[in-house]
Amino acid sequence: MHLRLDNNNKFRIMQLTDLHFAEDRNRDLQTISMIREIIRKEDPDFIAITGDLISGQMYDYSDEEKGFWEHYYNEFFSVMNNYDIPWGFVPGFHDYETNLTDDQMQELI
């Protein structure tokens, strides 16, 4: 993938950080809706997702929570993958409260 300046020598980066999905389902859906609207309005050339995508403190390591991380990562990454905009994800502190390795997180992208 090659990232380039536009015809006006500009390159617009959108940063998403500390989204903390999993704390409240309604707020998660509102956040996704807001992100879609901002992408539509701003038309970024690249989107940087910089940490704390999911609130790790919401995960209790029980058998009932199996698939917790995969659910939230897959939900968010599927939204991002619907755009023809390059994006990158750098996990934050709360993302590392997972039972997933770095490789497993990257596989979900």
ROTI-75979 format. One line per 8 residues: number of its first residue (from 1); their letters; for each residue x, y, z of N, C-alpha, C. Coordinates in steps of 0.05 Angstrom, whole numbers. Example, Ala and Ser with C-alpha at 12.3 -4.5 7.8 and 13.67 -1.06 7.14 Angstrom:
2
1	as	264,-114,156,246,-90,156,264,-66,156 ~ 257,-45,142,273,-21,143,258,1,157
//
This chain:
109
1	mhlrldnn	17,-23,0,0,0,0,18,25,0 ~ 12,43,-18,26,68,-19,7,91,-12 ~ 16,107,7,1,130,15,13,155,2 ~ -4,171,-10,6,194,-25,-10,219,-18 ~ 3,242,-23,-10,268,-20,-30,271,-43 ~ -51,286,-38,-70,291,-59,-59,312,-79 ~ -76,321,-98,-67,340,-118,-59,367,-106 ~ -69,373,-81,-63,398,-68,-40,394,-47
9	nkfrimql	-25,372,-49,-4,365,-31,-13,363,-2 ~ -37,352,2,-48,348,28,-53,318,33 ~ -53,311,58,-58,284,67,-72,285,93 ~ -97,276,94,-113,278,118,-113,252,134 ~ -105,255,159,-104,232,178,-126,236,199 ~ -142,215,202,-162,215,223,-152,196,245 ~ -152,205,270,-144,188,292,-168,181,310 ~ -170,155,316,-190,146,335,-175,134,359
17	tdlhfaed	-181,142,382,-167,132,406,-186,130,429 ~ -180,111,447,-195,108,472,-225,105,468 ~ -233,88,450,-261,84,444,-275,67,466 ~ -260,50,479,-270,34,502,-296,20,496 ~ -297,5,474,-320,-12,469,-324,-32,491 ~ -349,-41,495,-357,-62,514,-366,-51,541 ~ -364,-25,545,-374,-14,570,-405,-11,570 ~ -416,-4,547,-445,1,545,-453,-3,515
25	rnrdlqti	-470,-22,510,-478,-29,483,-489,-5,467 ~ -507,10,479,-518,33,465,-497,54,458 ~ -479,58,477,-457,77,471,-439,66,449 ~ -434,40,449,-418,28,427,-431,34,400 ~ -457,30,398,-471,34,373,-471,64,365 ~ -473,81,385,-472,110,379,-444,118,370 ~ -424,106,382,-396,112,374,-391,103,345 ~ -400,80,338,-397,70,311,-411,88,291
33	smireiir	-435,97,298,-451,115,281,-436,142,278 ~ -425,152,300,-410,177,299,-385,175,282 ~ -371,152,284,-347,148,268,-354,147,239 ~ -375,133,232,-384,133,204,-390,161,193 ~ -403,177,209,-410,204,201,-385,221,198 ~ -366,219,216,-341,234,214,-325,226,189 ~ -324,200,184,-310,190,160,-323,202,135 ~ -350,202,135,-364,213,112,-359,242,108
41	kedpdfia	-358,257,130,-354,286,128,-325,294,122 ~ -307,280,135,-278,288,133,-263,275,110 ~ -273,252,101,-260,238,79,-230,235,83 ~ -221,221,104,-193,219,110,-178,202,90 ~ -152,206,88,-135,190,71,-124,165,86 ~ -123,167,112,-114,146,129,-127,149,157 ~ -133,126,169,-145,126,196,-127,111,215 ~ -118,125,236,-101,113,257,-118,107,281
49	itgdlisg	-118,82,289,-133,74,313,-112,68,334 ~ -111,85,354,-88,85,373,-96,78,401 ~ -103,54,406,-105,43,433,-131,45,447 ~ -134,26,465,-157,23,482,-183,22,466 ~ -182,6,446,-206,1,430,-228,-12,446 ~ -220,-31,464,-238,-45,480,-231,-41,510 ~ -251,-39,527,-246,-36,555,-241,-64,568 ~ -216,-69,572,-208,-95,583,-219,-101,610
57	qmydysde	-225,-80,626,-235,-85,653,-263,-97,652 ~ -276,-97,629,-303,-109,626,-301,-139,622 ~ -278,-150,617,-273,-178,612,-267,-192,639 ~ -282,-214,645,-278,-226,671,-265,-254,670 ~ -254,-262,647,-239,-286,644,-256,-312,649 ~ -282,-310,650,-298,-333,655,-305,-348,628 ~ -314,-372,631,-321,-387,607,-344,-373,592 ~ -361,-360,606,-383,-345,593,-373,-323,575
65	ekgfwehy	-350,-314,581,-338,-291,566,-322,-300,542 ~ -322,-326,536,-307,-336,514,-316,-322,488 ~ -297,-312,473,-303,-298,449,-308,-268,453 ~ -304,-258,478,-309,-230,484,-292,-212,466 ~ -266,-216,466,-248,-199,450,-254,-201,421 ~ -256,-226,411,-261,-230,383,-287,-216,374 ~ -308,-217,390,-333,-204,383,-329,-174,378 ~ -317,-160,397,-314,-131,395,-294,-123,374
73	yneffsvm	-272,-137,372,-253,-131,350,-265,-136,323 ~ -278,-159,319,-291,-165,293,-312,-145,286 ~ -328,-137,306,-349,-118,300,-337,-91,290 ~ -317,-81,304,-305,-56,297,-289,-58,271 ~ -273,-79,268,-256,-81,244,-273,-86,219 ~ -297,-99,222,-314,-102,199,-325,-75,189 ~ -330,-57,208,-338,-30,200,-316,-16,185 ~ -291,-18,195,-269,-5,183,-263,-17,155
81	nnydipwg	-266,-43,153,-260,-56,128,-280,-51,106 ~ -303,-39,113,-323,-31,93,-316,-6,78 ~ -295,8,87,-286,32,74,-262,26,57 ~ -260,41,36,-236,39,18,-215,60,27 ~ -210,59,53,-191,78,66,-171,61,81 ~ -145,65,77,-125,50,93,-127,58,122 ~ -122,38,139,-123,44,168,-104,25,182 ~ -96,34,206,-78,17,222,-87,18,251
89	fvpgfhdy	-80,-3,265,-87,-6,294,-63,-12,310 ~ -59,4,331,-39,0,351,-52,-5,378 ~ -50,-29,389,-64,-34,414,-54,-16,437 ~ -72,-11,455,-65,5,479,-66,-13,504 ~ -63,-1,527,-61,-15,552,-85,-34,556 ~ -109,-24,553,-133,-40,558,-136,-62,537 ~ -126,-58,513,-127,-80,493,-109,-103,502 ~ -88,-97,517,-70,-118,527,-81,-133,551
97	etnltddq	-104,-125,561,-116,-140,583,-131,-165,572 ~ -126,-171,548,-139,-193,534,-125,-220,539 ~ -138,-241,531,-125,-267,531,-115,-274,503 ~ -114,-253,486,-103,-257,459,-75,-248,457 ~ -59,-261,440,-32,-252,435,-33,-230,414 ~ -10,-216,410,-9,-196,389,-16,-208,362 ~ -5,-231,356,-11,-244,331,-41,-250,328 ~ -53,-260,349,-82,-265,347,-98,-240,343
105	mqeli	-90,-218,356,-104,-192,351,-101,-184,322 ~ -77,-186,311,-72,-179,283,-88,-196,264 ~ -91,-222,270,-106,-239,253,-136,-230,250 ~ -146,-218,271,-174,-208,270,-178,-185,251 ~ -156,-171,245,-158,-148,226,-162,-159,199
//
